[in-house]
Structure formats: C-alpha cells, structure tokens
Amino acid sequence: MVKHEELAPDAAYYDDGGVRYRGFQLDGEMHGQWEFLRKDGSVMRSGRFERGKQVGVWKTFDRAGKVVKETDFSIADPQSSLPASLWPVMRSRARCRIPYDGRSTRSAAS
C-alpha cells in the first residue's frame, strides 16, 4: 500500500507573537524550504530540508539581510562516517578530526 504523503505547514512563535520559524513537515519531519527568524522579524537562517536532513546551500543573514555565511550541505565526504550535518564543520577545521559517538548535538532546550 502506498502511503499518501502531504506537506503540512509548521511554525512557532515568540511570546510577543512574532514568527520564530516557519516551514513544512512531511510525515513528521522537516521538509522543503525553512526560515528561522530573530525576535525583530529579520531572517537569521534559511535553507531546505529533505525528510529531516539539511540539504543544499543554507544561508545565514545579518540583521540588515546581508548574507554573512553560506553552508553547503550537498558536498559529502565519502570517507567520513560523520552525519552530513557535521561535514561543513569538519571541512572548516583544517584536517582536524573530532570523534563522533552518534548522539545528537542538540541541547534539550532547542
């Protein structure tokens, strides 16, 4: 039986009612275009998810909307056993390898 997949809008809000983030869920996972905003309403970071994994180029913006950083999640290191979300970190640390035990790096408050 084929599962019917449907995108569902997802958003969270700051206490003052401003949007904290917005995007879509597919089968309970982040999927498609997402934006994360500051309390002042400016976009802090934007990019795409594919079934819960960051893909493509993610952009980080300053408060004026200028791109200050781009992280490319599509460039994989085939020699690495690290999760894709850590590849950009590893590439930015000149040949430094950090052991990864497989646990999430997110804090409980995230």
PyMOL commands that set and color helices and strands:
alter all, ss='L'
color gray80, all
select helices_A, chain A and resi 84-92
alter helices_A, ss='H'
color red, helices_A
select strands_A, chain A and resi 7-13+19-26+29-30+32-37+43-50+53-61+67-72
alter strands_A, ss='S'
color yellow, strands_A
deselect
rebuild
show_as cartoon
